[in-house]
């Protein structure tokens, strides 16, 4: 298994770009809730945490344990989110960039950004100040740290929202399309936090629409 290092960060530091930020987002494939991004600023004095890796490769307990250590080791942490309404209006691709930019604004001044993922076409990410790294959360320490911060933040948020909308299992599935979440959608219907154009939610809306049309035709 690949373990993230500071190789990408050191290459930038050697070029005189001392303030490097790793950015990652979580919640892209969820059926409910916001997309959340985190940004972690590292400088030449930042020390590697060898247990930090792609958040998907860690257990919930491991991520929670690492969170405070990450906050104490990196220079600064920023968190941003885009709401369900923004996801619906902008689409998930652009909404994820909104979340990233909001996380970056909390960082303040920086020299370069390392972003997890493929090419970013959003004009808000100006060319010449960021690098996209495919599977960056398995390669860059700053990105991997951001992935953990984002994941823990979003998981905690979805657990709180589960108290307002119980029965969907958000406290353990974080809004992703698990079997129990899909079953609850069929049995309980939609909440205001469900993404209307995503997977099972979209299918359920189509079924409800057809049923409504059938009922109208019968009356």
Protein Blocks (a to p, Z undefined) as FASTA:
>chain_A
ZZddfklmmmmmmnopabccddddehklpcgdcdddddddddfklccdfkbccfklpcfk
lmmmmmmmmmmmmmbdcdddddfklmmmnopmlmmmmmmmmmmmmnopafbdcdeddddf
bfklcghiaccdehklmmbmklmmmmmmmmmmmmmmmmmmmmmmghklpmmnnopacfkl
mmmmmmnopafkbcfkgcjlmmmmmmmmmmmmmmmmmZZ
